[in-house]
Amino acid sequence: MSFEMLLFIPGLLAGITVHEFAHAWSASLLGDRLARRMGRVSLNPLRHLSPLGTLCMIVLPFGWGRPVQVNLYQFNKPRRDYFLTSLAGPAANLLMVGVGLGLMQFTRHSFAFGYAGAHALAILHVLLTFGVIANAVLAFFNLIPLPPLDGSKIWPVVLKKVRPTFSPGMYRLYWIVLIILMATHALNPAIRGVINAVGTVTPAPDSAIFMRHYRAAEDAMKAKRYPQAESDATAALGMFEASGRAHAQRARARQAQKNFAGAEEDIRRAMAITPGNPEYPAILDSILLESNMQSTTPAH
């Protein structure tokens, strides 16, 4: 299993738990107490996970939970209430997407607690990103109109021409169809569309923006595009002003442009931030030497 797949597991685990809880809780609210008696109105993942679904979650990664059983005869309005109970699962996953995106507005500020806390916030931001993607895919997948997915119970109510398929004998066939769709990656374009849509509203963390500008400044320095290097280093410092390496980078770019006062200011700032770095005094000496040479060179 790849490291990227491992990052999906917390989001899938939370998404499946909340999904099944929503089915059970909504059924209980609408008059059917069966799920509550079976202990399914709970946020304990162990009450909802399926052994095979959990194994697939680790291997694929994709999984499912144990379906929540409902008693239609306990509903006041069976058709309406069964529809609402079925819709509750995907709706809960979409709610998780919203909550995750909301939390990411805080974790995106990677340097809010200084450089030491940036790593922890960046990890949390990544986990939230994968969690949002996992819940968006779960919501989409469960809206497919094939049993035993929730879509097979939702769309017949929304679209009158779609007939509900409750035949127990057909369930095995539908499972085979789903397995074929997954095995042949037939759903991958749609799933990628969901992931791309989530990506457009997912905020990038400050640490990622900082590194993007910092690396762009490095590339510009190598290409001797010094004004661009200074601009990119300044943008990096806009994300995290207390970065010694970004100040040193801008100092070198300014030195190359003969802006010795600005270069000296930057490298002294870098030395104050990271006093033990042995490279910074050498850069300062180089700046001062070149500055003195220019000031003592007679004008023609």
N, C-alpha and C positions, 0 to 999 in steps of 0.2 A: 504493500500500500504506500502511495506517495504521501509526502508531508501535506500537500494541498488537500488530499482526500481526508486526512485526519482533521483538518480545520473545519470540515463540514459537519463532523459528527456532533459537536455540542449544539449547533443550530438545528440539525435534524432531530436530535433527541428532544430538545425543547419544543420544536414544532409539532412532532407527533404527539407528545404528551398534551400540549395545549389543544391540539386538534381533537383528540378523543375526549378530553375533559369537556370541551365545548359541546360535543354531541350529547354527552351524558347529562350535563348541567341543563342544557336547553330542554331535553326530554323531560327532566324532572320538573322544570318550571311549567311545562305545558301539560302536566298531569300524569305522565308515565313515570312511576317510581322504580321500575325494574332496574335501570342502570344504577340508581342510588343504592338499592338493596345489594347489588353486586359489587359495591365499593368502587364504582367507576367515576363518581363525582369527586375526584381527587387529582391533585397535581403531582402525585407520586408517580414517577415514570414506570416503576415496577408494576403498577396496576394496569398499564396500558400497552406495554411492549410485547410484541410477538417474538418468540425465539427465532423463527425463520426470518422475520422482518428485521430483527436486530442483527442477525448474521449478515444479511444483505447490506445493511447499513455500514457494516465494517468493511465489506469486500467491494461494494460497487462504486461509490457509496450512495445507496438509496435504500429506503426501508419503509416499513409500515407498522402500524400498531394493531392490536386486537380490535376488531370491529365492536362497536357498542351495540348491544341488543336493545331493541325497543319493542314495546307492545302497543300496536296500533289501536287496540280496543280501549286503551286507557286515555287516549287523546280525546279532547272535547270535539275537535274538528280534525279527524284523522288525516285528510289530504293536506290541509293547510299546515298542521302541526308537524307532520312527517317531513314536509318540505322545509319548514323552518329548522327542524332538528338536523336535517341533512346539510342545509346551507351553513349551519353554525360552525362546522369544521373548517371549511375554506375561509369563512369570514374571520375566524380566530387567527388563522395563519396570516391573513392580510393585516389584521390588527397588530400581530407580531412584527410584520414588516414596518408598519408605521412607528411602533415603539422603538424598534431598532434604529430607524433613520433618525428619530428624535434624539436618542442617546448618542448617536454619532456626531451630532452637532456639538456635543461637549468633548468627546474623545478626539475629535479632529484637531483640537488645540494641543498638540503633542507636548509643547514646551511650557504649558501652564504651570507646571511644578518644577521647572528648571530642567537641565539636561539629564539629571539623574532619573527623573520621572518620565522622561520622553519615551524611553524604551517600553515601559509598562503600559503607558497609554497607547502607544502604537500597536502593541500586541492586542490590547482590548479592542481597538478600532478594527483590526483585521478580523478578529473573531466575530464582531458585530456584522462586519461586511458579509462574511460567509453565512452567518445566521440569517441575515436579511435575504440573501440569495436562496438559501435552503427553504425558507418559509414561502417565498414567492413561487418557487418551483412546486412546492407541495400544494399550494392553493391552485395553481394552474393544472397540475396533474389530476387533482381530485375533481376538477370540473369537466373532465373528459366523460362523455355520456356512455360509459361502458361499466357494467357491474364488475366488481363490487364497489367501484368508485362512486363518490357522492353525486357526480354529474348524472348518473343513471336515475337518480331520484329527484334531482333538481330540474333538469330540462323538460321532463314530461309535464311539469306544472307550468313552467314558463312558456313553453311552446306546445300548443295543443295538439299539433300533428305528430309530436314525438310520443311514441307509446312506451309506457313503463315496461321494463323487462324483469320480472320477478321469478321467472321459471327456474327452480333450483337445478333442473337438469341442464340448463344452459350455462350455469356459472362456470363449470370446468372449461367450456369452450371459450368463454370470455377471458378466463385466466390465461389460456393458451395464446389468445390474441394479444393480450397485454405483454406476455413474455416475449412473443415474437417481435412486437413493436419495440421493446426495450433492447432485445438481442441484436436486432438489425439496425439499431440507432435511427429508426424512422422518426422518432419524436425529437431527435437532436436539434433540427432547425428551429422548431417551436420553442424548445427549452433554451436554446441560445438566444432566441428573441426575447424571452423573459429576462434572462441574465443581462442582456444588453440594455433592456429598458430599466432594470434596476440600477445598472451602472450609470445611467444618465442622471439619476437623482441621488446617487451616493456621494457624499462629500469626501474629497481627498484630505488626508491628514496633513497638518502643517509640516511634519517631518518629511513626508514624501515630496511636498512642494519645495522644501528647503534643499533636499538632495537633488532634485531635478535642476534647480538653478545653479547649485554648486558644481555639478558635473558639466553643465553647459558652460560655466565659467572656465573649468579646467580645459575643456575642448577648445574654447576660444583662445586661451593662453597658448596652447600647443600650436594653434593655427596663426598665432601672432596677431589676432584680432583684439587688441588690447582695450579699445573702448567698449566692445561688446563684453569682454571678460569683466571689466569693471561694472558694467550695467547688471550682468548676471550675478556677480558677487553681492552687489547692493540689494538685488531682489532677494537673495538668500538671507542676507542680514535683516531684511524686512520681516522674514518669518521667524528668525531667531537671532537677535542682536548680540547675544552673549556667546557667539561662536568664535573662538580664537582662530580656527583654521580659515573661516570665511573672511575675517579681517586680514589675515596674512595673505590670503589669495588676492584680495582687493589691493593690498599694499604692493604686491608684485606688479599688478596691472597698472597701478598709478605710477610706480617707479618707471615702468617701461614707457610711460607717456610723459616722463620728466616732471610729474607732479610730486615733487619730493616732500613737500609739507604734508600733503594728504597721505602719502605713503608712510611717512614717519608716524603720523597720528594713528594710522591703522595698525602698524606693527607694534607700537607701544600698547595699544589697546589689546592686541593679541597676547602680548607678554603679561599683561595684568590679569587676563582671563586664565591663561595657562602658563604660569611662571616657570614651570619645569621643562618646557619644550626647548631642546637645545638648538633647534633650527632658527628660532625667532631672533636671538641676538645676532646671529650671522647675517640675517636679512637686514636687520637694523644697521649693522656696520656697513653693509653694501650700499644701503640708501644714503647714509651720512657721507660715505666716501664719494659717491657719485655726485651728491649735492655739493660737497666742498670743491670737487674738481670743476664743476660747472661754474660755481661762483668765483673761482680764482682764474678761470680762463679769460684772458683779455678779449674785449669786444673788438671786432674789426669794422 
